[in-house]
Amino acid sequence: MSNNKFDHIKSMLSERAFLKVITGIFNFNKEKVLQVAAMADKAADVALDICAREDIVAEVRERFPNIILAVSAIKVSELKRAQELGADILELGNFEALYEQGIFYSAEEVLEMTRELLNVREEGVMLSVTVPGHLKLDQQVKLAKALEDLGIDIIQTEGAALSDANTTSALGSVQKVALTLANTIELNKHIENTAIMTASGISPDTAALAITAGAKAIGVGAYVNKLDSDEEIFAAINNLKTALSITQIEKTLEEQELIYS
């Protein structure tokens, strides 16, 4: 990663204005990924999080050299290869997509993979790790503190739990948002130097809530990926950027009372 891009990400995180559009860790539909990539690139100052399949990573990097490219995987070898192909952020996780398959990583397994990833990460490449949402809150806090001690750049929250991993209803979506916001608030009490990114069910209606809960960034997938046309996707990304604006966040702060302690 160029120093300019690295510094730009740091600046957006410090301003609590970092938006990551997630196409999905298991989304291998290259045409769809490239469509979302094009609209994210057009919107500017937006990161794109994609799967680790080599041909998709390589083509996105080649066609959109200026976009902030994050690659998600649960295998260190795949993330190492993504780094070689030009990824700017290596994302271990997220794990939510695995729950319906009955796969649940423990905190120690996440830490072990993180240590492996740190050994192969090159200078200037950021490292983001998802704290599994199925863990109990005290376990999430303990894991997040351990990740911070290791020097991770970004800790990502998720809202999936055993009770709602297979829920696709409106109620399930609300539960996901509530969980990821609650997780963000709790981790924010214990994390001092590492940026927190809130993901799972985030939309323009809840983006500012995530920031006021203590996040410095948001990760958004379903809100964008469910759309079909370029125009709709571009508008959705811009709606998210607007929701992260200072004016919107100040308005949310005035309307909501979030207790941190």
URGIHU-V503273 format. One record per backbone hydrogen bond with DSSP energy under -1.0 kcal/mol. NH is the residue of the N-H (numbers start at 0). CO is the residue of the C=O. If there is no record, write none. Layout:
BEGIN
nh=NH co=CO
nh=NH co=CO
END
This chain:
BEGIN
nh=5 co=1
nh=6 co=2
nh=7 co=3
nh=8 co=4
nh=9 co=5
nh=10 co=6
nh=11 co=7
nh=12 co=8
nh=13 co=9
nh=14 co=10
nh=15 co=12
nh=16 co=11
nh=17 co=215
nh=19 co=217
nh=20 co=46
nh=21 co=219
nh=22 co=48
nh=26 co=23
nh=27 co=25
nh=29 co=27
nh=32 co=28
nh=33 co=29
nh=34 co=30
nh=35 co=31
nh=36 co=32
nh=37 co=33
nh=38 co=34
nh=39 co=35
nh=40 co=36
nh=41 co=37
nh=42 co=38
nh=43 co=39
nh=46 co=18
nh=47 co=67
nh=48 co=20
nh=49 co=69
nh=56 co=52
nh=57 co=53
nh=58 co=54
nh=59 co=55
nh=60 co=56
nh=61 co=57
nh=62 co=58
nh=63 co=59
nh=66 co=63
nh=69 co=47
nh=70 co=88
nh=71 co=49
nh=72 co=90
nh=78 co=74
nh=79 co=75
nh=80 co=76
nh=81 co=77
nh=82 co=78
nh=83 co=79
nh=84 co=80
nh=85 co=82
nh=86 co=81
nh=87 co=68
nh=88 co=68
nh=89 co=125
nh=90 co=70
nh=91 co=127
nh=92 co=72
nh=97 co=94
nh=98 co=95
nh=100 co=97
nh=101 co=98
nh=102 co=97
nh=109 co=105
nh=110 co=106
nh=111 co=107
nh=112 co=108
nh=113 co=109
nh=114 co=110
nh=115 co=111
nh=116 co=112
nh=117 co=113
nh=118 co=114
nh=120 co=116
nh=124 co=121
nh=125 co=87
nh=127 co=89
nh=128 co=153
nh=129 co=91
nh=130 co=155
nh=134 co=131
nh=139 co=135
nh=140 co=136
nh=141 co=137
nh=142 co=138
nh=143 co=139
nh=144 co=140
nh=145 co=141
nh=146 co=142
nh=147 co=143
nh=148 co=144
nh=149 co=145
nh=150 co=147
nh=151 co=146
nh=152 co=126
nh=153 co=126
nh=154 co=194
nh=155 co=128
nh=156 co=196
nh=163 co=160
nh=164 co=160
nh=166 co=163
nh=172 co=168
nh=173 co=169
nh=174 co=170
nh=175 co=171
nh=176 co=172
nh=177 co=173
nh=178 co=174
nh=179 co=175
nh=180 co=176
nh=181 co=177
nh=182 co=178
nh=183 co=179
nh=184 co=180
nh=185 co=181
nh=186 co=182
nh=187 co=183
nh=189 co=186
nh=190 co=186
nh=194 co=152
nh=196 co=154
nh=197 co=216
nh=205 co=202
nh=206 co=202
nh=209 co=205
nh=210 co=206
nh=211 co=207
nh=212 co=208
nh=213 co=210
nh=214 co=209
nh=215 co=195
nh=216 co=195
nh=217 co=17
nh=218 co=197
nh=219 co=19
nh=223 co=220
nh=224 co=220
nh=225 co=221
nh=226 co=223
nh=232 co=228
nh=233 co=229
nh=234 co=230
nh=235 co=231
nh=236 co=232
nh=237 co=233
nh=238 co=234
nh=239 co=235
nh=240 co=236
nh=241 co=237
nh=242 co=238
nh=243 co=239
nh=244 co=241
nh=248 co=244
nh=249 co=245
nh=250 co=246
nh=251 co=247
nh=252 co=248
nh=253 co=249
nh=254 co=250
nh=255 co=251
END
